Amino acid sequence: MTHANPPQFPSALAPVSRSRRQHLKALALLPLAGTGLFAGSRQALAASASCILAPQMTEGPYWVDEKLDRSDITTGTTRSSVLNGVPMSLDILVYDNNGQVCGSNSASSVQIDIWHCDAAGEYSDANGQGQGSTIGQTFLRGYQVTNNDGKVSFTTIYPGWYRGRATHIHLRARVYDASGNRTYNFTSQIFFDDSFTDTIYQKALYASRGTRDTRNSNDSIYRGASQAVEALLSTRSDGSVQAEVVIGLSGLPASTTYRQFAATGRNEGSAQMPTVVCDLTAATADVGRTVDIYVAAEAEGGALYFNNGSTWVAQTNGVSSGFPAFSRGVLAATQSLTILQGMDTSALGRINLYIGYGTDNADLIQNQRFALVSVLNG
């Protein structure tokens, strides 16, 4: 896909007057250089819970590959230490951390297993290690596969405790190829704020076990991590708990992310009169699709312009929708486009140039096919 007659900037790139709300909406799509793309629909959870690069941690002695595809892991048991535990909803958002700012690139099709002890401090399908036999039971175990937003959700209870360990949940992330072969395997653990846990453990079922002997500060596994993953916790009006976790994973296969999409820019002109040529590599799954190409400029001061194929159009009402396309056509594996030429930009201050594609505005935002390709006068 090429553009034979590249459009020009307007002769005066004056800042656009915009409210603070409009500016924040714009920043939700067009970040500053190096921060990665934000799309509001993908970032609702990440906005409240910080993304943490998950450290590799031991799976512990209680891992059993039960292959239980279920979001509610409290089912299939009559144990009071499960059924009467404090209900908890656990949302986990998974990001690819390969060469990315943590929280920039959602990871889909990642199988997330979790398992943890009940309010009595016992695991299912286990025997020994200081607990009674629960062989053949499967409570508080299960997996879900991340959606296009990198999200999985579980219904469970607030974990109990057992001697020598702080309150925690085990997590395993796996990826399988089309033939069912495992291509990624990673284990970590999720921890809980001690003050929040103290409040939960005042409830009868938990309090009946006495005072726990290990907090985060003296848990060897917690202390052994450069930064342990802690859940963001809140209590609902009904007494249940909402837990949110945002993690970045390193070494994920490219198939789980949008890293196959790439865009780079180069200036083939001068600093004063740039000719910016962009090489865009489509994600494999997108080759052959009919899409819109989008080209945007963020001027110094935050003013935004989208190139409609013949001129630069000021975007004054945010960028959640309604912005014009640069061109439309069938995606090749690679394409080269000239997105700026023939203009003296030296007096315009810093300009960030972006390029992306999608079937429409919503598809562009949802799939994050958008990248910073050039910074002029920076």
Secondary structure as GFF3:
##gff-version 3
##sequence-region A 1 378
A	DSSP	alpha_helix	20	29	.	.	.	ID=ss1
A	DSSP	alpha_helix	40	43	.	.	.	ID=ss2
A	DSSP	beta_strand	51	53	.	.	.	ID=ss3
A	DSSP	alpha_helix	80	83	.	.	.	ID=ss4
A	DSSP	beta_strand	87	96	.	.	.	ID=ss5
A	DSSP	beta_strand	111	115	.	.	.	ID=ss6
A	DSSP	beta_strand	141	145	.	.	.	ID=ss7
A	DSSP	beta_strand	151	157	.	.	.	ID=ss8
A	DSSP	beta_strand	168	176	.	.	.	ID=ss9
A	DSSP	beta_strand	182	191	.	.	.	ID=ss10
A	DSSP	alpha_helix	194	200	.	.	.	ID=ss11
A	DSSP	alpha_helix	204	207	.	.	.	ID=ss12
A	DSSP	three_ten_helix	216	218	.	.	.	ID=ss13
A	DSSP	alpha_helix	220	223	.	.	.	ID=ss14
A	DSSP	beta_strand	229	230	.	.	.	ID=ss15
A	DSSP	beta_strand	232	235	.	.	.	ID=ss16
A	DSSP	beta_strand	241	249	.	.	.	ID=ss17
A	DSSP	three_ten_helix	254	256	.	.	.	ID=ss18
A	DSSP	beta_strand	262	267	.	.	.	ID=ss19
A	DSSP	beta_strand	276	281	.	.	.	ID=ss20
A	DSSP	three_ten_helix	284	286	.	.	.	ID=ss21
A	DSSP	beta_strand	290	299	.	.	.	ID=ss22
A	DSSP	beta_strand	304	307	.	.	.	ID=ss23
A	DSSP	beta_strand	312	314	.	.	.	ID=ss24
A	DSSP	beta_strand	327	330	.	.	.	ID=ss25
A	DSSP	beta_strand	334	340	.	.	.	ID=ss26
A	DSSP	beta_strand	351	358	.	.	.	ID=ss27
A	DSSP	alpha_helix	361	367	.	.	.	ID=ss28
A	DSSP	beta_strand	370	376	.	.	.	ID=ss29
###
